[in-house]
Structure formats: C-alpha cells, structure tokens
Amino acid sequence: MSKLKVFCFGFGQVAKNFINKLINEKKDFDLSVTSRQETHQIEFNDIKINSYQFNNNKFDDSIKKKIEEANYILVSIPPIDGKDIVVNFLDTNLKKITNCKWITYLSATSVYGDHKGDWVNEDSATQPTSGNGINRLEAEKNWKSLSNKNNYPLQIFRLAGIYSNEFNILKRLKTGKVQIVDKKNHFFSRIHVEDIANILFKSLDNFKNNEIYNICDDKPASQIEVAAYGAKLLKLEKPNSVKLDEVESEMLQNFYKDSKKVDNKKMKAFFKYDLKFPSYEEGLNYIFNNGI
C-alpha cells in the first residue's frame, strides 16, 4: 500500500477529524499542515506533524515542495478580507501540481442565500445575502477558474452548519449561551463533523473532477426545534426566544436572514454513503449518551 501524502491548508476541526479517520482506517500517510504562526512542529494523536507558516502576507517557502509532492490537498481556510489566499498563493507560486489526485475546497451552504424555506440542491440559484456567503461564492469561482486554467483536480464541498462532540447546542444550553430567534419558516441544515470526515475519506477512491456537493444531514430544522430537543435531553427548560430586531449579534442576524432546506441526494448517491448521524436527533443522542 503506497503512502498517502496529505497537505492541509488550515488544521481546524474538519481537517483533524479527517486525519483521525485516516488513523482509524490504518492508512499510511505523510501529513503537512499550515497555521498563521511561525513554522513549528505539533503533536496530534501521537504523530509529529510539521505546521508551516502560511497567512495572507507571509509563508514558509518550504511548503512549495510539500504541495508539489502531495496527493491530496484539503483547503479549509475561509476567505480573508473577501479574498481566498490559497487560490492567490497557488496561482502566483505554483503552475504545476503533478502528483495531486484531488484538491477539496470546503465552501459553505451560505452561497445559496435565502430561498424562503424551500429546498435547494447543487443546481439551485446562488444568491448569497451575507458577507460570508458572498465571499464563499467568489472563492468557489476563483477555485473553478484556477482548476480549469491549470487542469487541477477539484471538488467543492458546500458544508452546512457544523456541529461536533466539542461544539454543539447541548454545551451551549448547559451554559445558558443560546439565543433563539422567533422567526417563522426558518429552516437550516447541519452536519456532524464525523460525517464530513467519512465523506472526505470516501472521496479518496471516488472522485470526479469539478463537481460540487452539498454536505448536510437528512433533516433540515428550525433552531427552535433543535434547541427544544436538546433541552428535553438535558431536562432543562426550553430557552426563551427573542424577536429578530432584538438581536445584537451581526453574525446571528445574518444567520436568520437565510431560510432553506439543503438537499444531500447527490452526496449520498455519488459517495454511496449512509450518514452516521442522519439528523440532529441521532447526533445529539450520541453526544448526550456518551457523556460528551
């Protein structure tokens, strides 16, 4: 079995869970990652990893060689000041990546904007309303342009709201840090980070160039529904809701601008994948029952 050479631009929860999946599946791999800090070594699950400096104004020149050697390049750095710094870096510094079998760009379902609670799929209109959605859509266009220009193997994952064993509504309910907005017909989709990692793993051997996939679970729901279910598990009172015009957080206001149900049929069919957590119910039950 040949050794996988993996390069991660950014090493957040999705990248870490993907690497955990490789470890659990006993894959032999070399890993390089980036961070904004000076180049240093980190330890992750007893593996020593080089973390190379990479930010919007400075990078360690050694990463060029690592990228040229890489089979799989995972990009999880969001746009900075409206620009995708990884696209700009590759376009300026590397004209050929000959060993690469895929580049996966992690985008977001915010690119769809508001669809008044209707279903969206990968062919739906992208009409983002938030700064985040606008920047993500621009980044997607730049990635597709770079891929076409240099014949890079690219897939784009549009991720729904990510939750995990570490970051979830149960923890926020326990600390009282949940603000529920009373807005009718507000639906959003989510995905457990382990399911993202599993699909990334599936895509190692099942890849189609220049495709976009929605990565989400089967059950879009309102924030009120999810919070009520979490409160019931924890035997807490359901948190009070507020009107949208009472919300001070700009991030929360943006979140409530968009209402849509995200369709995952393409993802499930292409990767032949059964979700570990088909809805927030299975996900929250798992977190609750395992004392996480």
Steps between C-alpha positions, in 0.01 A plus 500: 500500500652832394532781750247781465647848495250743648528879521248700705467875457370569849468238772163556664236253611418364152864436409569344841202266471607402148849412627345305790305303239823417314654385829196289592502339155873423550608692192868572457542871437728803515332818616590867477275781624502878517432757768544875533787452747871457428580151370509252787433137583175386658390168644163360403391157624864401559601608150755777457394740224672799342274804513624753244441871523242620249297818523392782274836677507761236591568135425776245552659431161533129590129447441548519123686169496245340736210611279675367188541162674144485636236255372213663690466870583225603742418871516307614806624860531204739455533817289694777673390858428287359218789317333596133485868511594563136398379555141714814476803316638470202263435723199806712575744235623417163345413431139506120521386253764566170330455252788163633611195271480262755650474846645195531725381852570270526802236759417167564674128477427479875572572543125131420431368797696132516590256259333204571731515155660500310168734215407828576323733265315830548318318643195302759699558872459783640712390837631691553826381768738776491763860616467611146573281356221611764248869436576454122485331517160780722366756253637321211328515689167872566548566134582311385189690750286838388638406134458401554136810704426749252650298180464488447878273222631244692708193416704302752704318399818228743606479434872186562703526618863761280666451355847721252683562332832689814604272768351127437530176643633505278811812678625349839422175411676691392812680834514189703410672634185214433260299776341199376305335734254127474444479497121238300313600263221870522585677178403868422493706188443786357698759223490703317765873543442553121503274465198708761315817304583342175381398653167848648450637151563256350247612755244862376512392218269190654347567836339351689205664818381328839533202378699317675783328313784273615780625342822212492746272261685150385404295723727504879466334654804442825680731612779199487735448129422864413558522700823174346629631150431830577674322650801280190527807273504659713773169537690530878479241765427477589132695828452295815448483641150549861392387698196751545218515878546610444863812307395825693543739245345560574130601137445167380644308756295670370183420142601129582524492684166516171311245221513548189287495122515816355348471183292773233540390242239795561269750449786338177618464354151848582371694398811260212578494628855259434785521780754619404847277780635203538256351778714569719801307247711752217446789744535380654826398161642853371433660802666262481798524121552877500483530771761682732262 
